[in-house]
């Protein structure tokens, strides 16, 4: 296990299969938990659940660890990584192996100011951990058992993706820095690929005279497909750009900076997830016709509209929508897990709320082997992947 000196928070982005975590000081320790043979505990009304069309079960043995936050399923070792606030307040990361064994792989001394921990992944077999305050990135080649500090000089990343040749691309998530980095050695070293404040200087200006932050202050998601690079920007200047000539030129395709993405089962389209209150919705982009349509909107359905994770399993799309604290005093949004067979018609599988406007909820979805994991407000659940025939009995947003 590795010991950290700061608060851990894991952001799971399932658009890419390779893990990224964040750390500060590392001290090896050991804390294993044996596997149990108890069955999963059925859940009838988790959290503030107000609507359900699927059966979910609480994952056995995990609640005792503490409050589960972000999750990420690491495909190379079939392991689930979880951010946990333990009962004594300690911030930790636990790993759940494919046989159910639980092992603490990070712990944080919360005597210092809390920071953020992020988990991402790509097709190679390396794990990456990044932690804020100060910004540091670590790399592991043994499923998180040991770590090496990467002197990348780029701060922390929002997302990482891998191209067909093995090159990695990462978007910066920093104060007034909107840079795209590239690594050609599996993440050992990183170099600046493109600076979007240089590409779009009209947005590299303060959005308010009393606030030094720029309109284009950082980047969101990065997604690679068929040689094209897709980038989401934030926070005031929110766009999705695409480059089909290795970054030489860029074209705007959406007026929202996506925070999660997944390829369609036909492999012609891309689903993009939004990150904005009651505004943009889930978008479907046709890579052949270069057209984009929003196929689900949060506002008419009473949802918030923030998306950090989405995935596709056996032809079914799953999107986790959460809430964030906002300044709208008269709005009480809902959040939940959505599903679709075609990216066009959406079904509310699980719906929570409405919640108070100052409440931030957490919801992350991750696809495992023959099961799908879902973290909701501190608890970890799982359910069986849906089949096409399951949708015959369910109501979509137009009918419920």
N, C-alpha and C positions, 0 to 999 in steps of 0.2 A: 504494500500500500504506500501511497505517497501523501505527505502532509503538506497542507497549504497554510498560509497565514492570512488568507482573506476569504470573504464570503464568496460562495460558488453559486452561480446561476447558469443553467444550461439552456441554450437555445437549440432546438432540434429543427433542422431543415432537411426534409427527406428527399429533396430534389437530387441529392448526390449521395453515393454510397461510400463514404469514408469519414472518419471521426476527428473532430477537433474539440479540444478541451482547453481550459485556461488555468494557469497556476502561478504561484509566486515562489515561496521557498519550499523545497522538497526534502522531506526527511522520511526514509523508509520505515514503515511500521507494519504490523500484521494484525488483521481482524477479520477472520473468516467466520461465516455462519453456515452450519450444515444444512443440507437439503432436507425438506420435510415431505412426508407422504400424504399429508392432509389434502383433501380436495379443495378446489377454489370455493370461496364463500360467495353465495348468490347475493346480489344486491337488488333490492326492490325500489329504493328511492335514494340514490346517492346524491349528496350535496343538495342543491335546490332544484333537482330535476323536475321539470313540469310537463315533459312530453317524451315518450319513448316508443320506438317501433322495432327495437332489437333487444335481445337478451345479453346483458353483460355480466361479468363476474369479477369480483375483487381478486386480485392476484394474491395468493396465500403467502404470508410471511413478510410482506413488504410494508404493511401499515405500521408494524412494530418498529421499523427503522426510523420513522418520523414522517414529515410532510414531504411528499414527492412533488417536485416541480417539473422541470423539463426532462424529456426522455429521448433517447436515440438508439435505434437498433443497428448494431454494427454487423453487417452481413458476413464478412470474412470469418468471424469466430462465432456467429450466431449468438451474440451477447447483447443484452439490453443494458444501456448505461442510464443511470438515474441521478438527478440532482436531489439531495435530501437535506432538510433541516431536521436534525435529530432532536429528541425530546429535551435535551439539555441546552439546545440552541446552537450546537455545533453544526457547521455547514460541511457537508460531505458529498462524495459521489460514490455510489454503489454500483457494482456490476452484477447482473444476473445472467448466469451461463445458461446454455440450452437445456441442461438437466435440472435447472432450478436452483443451483447453488448460488449463494449470495456472498459477495466479497466487497469490502470497502476498499476502494482504490485511491481515494483522495480524502483528506480531511482539512478543514480550515480553522485556524485560530481566529475567532470572530472578535478578538479584542481590538482589532484595527477596523478602519472603515470598510464596509462591505464593497465588494467588487463584483464583476460579472464573469461567469464561466460559460463558454460556448462550445458546443459539440457539433461537428459536421463530419462528412465522410465522402470519399471518392472510391474509384474502383481499385486502387492499389491497397496494399496491406499495412499502411502506416496510419497511426493515430496522431492527431494534432490537438493540443490543448492550449487555449488562450485565456488569459485572465487580465482584468483591468486593475488599475490602481496599484502598481504601475502596469502598463500594458506589456504583457510577455506572452510568448508563444513557445510551447514545448512540443516535442515530437517523440513518438514511441513506435518501436517496431515489434513489440512483444505483447500486444493487447493491453497496454497500460501498466505493465509491471515495472517498467523503468522509463525514464524520460530524459531528454536532452534539450537544453535551452537553445532556441533558434535566434540568432542575432539578426532578425529581419529588418529592424529599423523602420518598420511600417506600422507600428501600433498593432491593434487587433483587427480582425476581419468580421464582416457580417456573414459572408458566405464563401464557399470554395467549390470549384467545379474542375473536372478533368477532361481534357480533349482526347481525341482518338489516338494521338501520339504519346500520351502520358504527361503532357505539360499541365500544370496546375494554374488556375486563375483564381484570384481572391479579391473581394471588394473590401475597401477600408471602411471601418465604422469608427470615425474619429471626429474630434471637434474641428469643424471647418476644413475637412480634408476629404475630397472625393476622388480617390485614386484607385486604379485597377492595377494589381500586381500579378507578376507571372513567376513561376518556378519551373525550371527544367531539370531539377535533380530531386524530385519527389518531396519537395518542400524543405530541403536543407537550407537553401538560400532563396531569397526573393528579390526581384528587381521591378522597378516601376515600369509598367506597360503603357498606361495612358492616364493622364490627369484630366478629369472631366471639367475642372474649373478652368483649365487652359482651353479645352475644346469648346466650352460654352461660357465665355467670360461674362456674358450678359446676366448670368445667374450667380456669379462669384461676387456678389454685392450684398450688403446688409439688407435683411428683409424688413428691419425696423431700425430707425435711427437711434433708438435706445437699447438695441440689442446687437452685439457685435457679430452674431452668427450670420452666415451667408444664407441666401435662398437655397443654393446647392451646397449643403454642408457635409454630406456623406453619401455613400452608396449603399444600396440594399442588395437584392439578389443578383447572382450571376448564373446564367444557364447556357450550356453549349449544346448545339445540335446541328449536324450536317455541315460543320465548318463555320457556322455563324455563332456570334457572341451576343448574348442578350444581357443587358444591364438595367437594373432598376435604380433610380436615384431618389434622394430625399433631402430635406424634409418639406420645405416649402415649394421648391422646384421639383415636382414629382412627375417623373416620366419613365417610360421604358424605351430604351434605345436598342437597335440591332446593328451590327456590323457584319457584312458578308465578305469583307476583303481584309481580314486579319487586323482589324482595328484602324485602318486608314481613314475610312469614312463611316459616319453614323447616321442612322435614320430613326426618327421618333415614330413609334407604333402605338403608344398608349399614353394617356395623360395621367397615369398613376405609376409610381415606382414599385414594381412587384417585389414581394418579400418571400415568396415561395413559388415553385413551378414544377410541372411534371409533364412528360410527354404523353400523348394520347396513345391508346392501344393500337390504333391504325398507323401510328408513327408519322402522321402528317401534320398533326396539330399540337399545340402547347397550351396547357392550362396555366394561367397566371393568377396568383392570389394577391388581394389588395391589403393595404395597411392604413386605412383611413376611416374615420367615424362616419357612418351613414352616407357614404359617397359612392366611390367606385365599388364594383362588385367582382365576382369571379369572371375572368375574361378567357375566351377561347380564340386562339390565334391560328389561322390557317397559313402554314409556311409556304404553300404553293401559290395561293392567290394573294398572299401578304395582306390579308384583311383580318381585323380583330372585332369581336363582338362580346359584349358583356351579357352573360347568360343567366346570372342571378344577381340581384341587388339587395343589399341589407336593409335599406330604409323602408320600403313597403312591407317588409316582413318583420320589422321591429328589432332588427339585429344591429350590432355595433359595426362589424366589418373588418376587424383586424385578423390577419392570417399569417401564422408563422410556420405551419406545416401542412402538407398535403401529400397524398400518395395514390398510387394505382395498383390494385391487387386483383389479378384474374379478371381484368376488364372492368372493374368497378373503381370509381374515383372516390376518395375520401378527403374532405377538407375540414380542418378544425378552425372554428371561428371563436375568438375570445374578445373580452372587453378590456378597455384600459381606462384609467382615471381621466376624466375630461372636464371641461369648464362649462358644460351645458347643464344647468341646474334643473331643467324640467324634462330631461330625457332619461329613461330607465331602460337600457337596451337588454336584449337577450343574447345568448351565445349558445353554441352547440356544435355537434358533428353532423356534417352534410354528406350526402352520397349521390352519385349519378352514374348511369350506365353509358351515357353518350356525351357528357359535358354540357348538355343542353337543358335537360329536365332534372331538377334537383329535389331531393327528399330530405326532410329533417329526421335523422335517425335518433338523435338525442338533443333535447332542447332544455336550456336552463334559464332561470330568471322569469321576469325582468329583475334587474339588480339596481341598486342605488347608483346614481351617476358617478360617485366618487370611488366605486369599487372596481378594482382590477381583478379579473378572473384569469385562470391559467388553463389552457387546453392544448395538448400536443398529441398527435397521432403518429404511430410508427408501425410499419409492417414487419412482423416476425415470420417465423416458419409455421405455417398453418394456423396462425392466430394474428390478431391485430391488437396492439397495445394502445391504451388511451389514458393519459394522465389528466385528471380533472380536479382542480382545487385541492391539491394535496394528496389525492388518492390515486392508486394505479389499478386499472381495470384491463380486461381483455375480452375479446369476442371472436367468434369464428368469421372468416371472410364471407361476404354475401355472395349468393349465386344470382344469376339473372332471374330465375323463377321467384326469388324472394321479393322482388319488386312488384309482383302481381298483387300481393296482399297489402302493400304499403301505400300510404297517401303522400303525394308530392305537395309542394308549397301552394300549388294552385287549387288543391282540393281539401286541405286539412283545416 
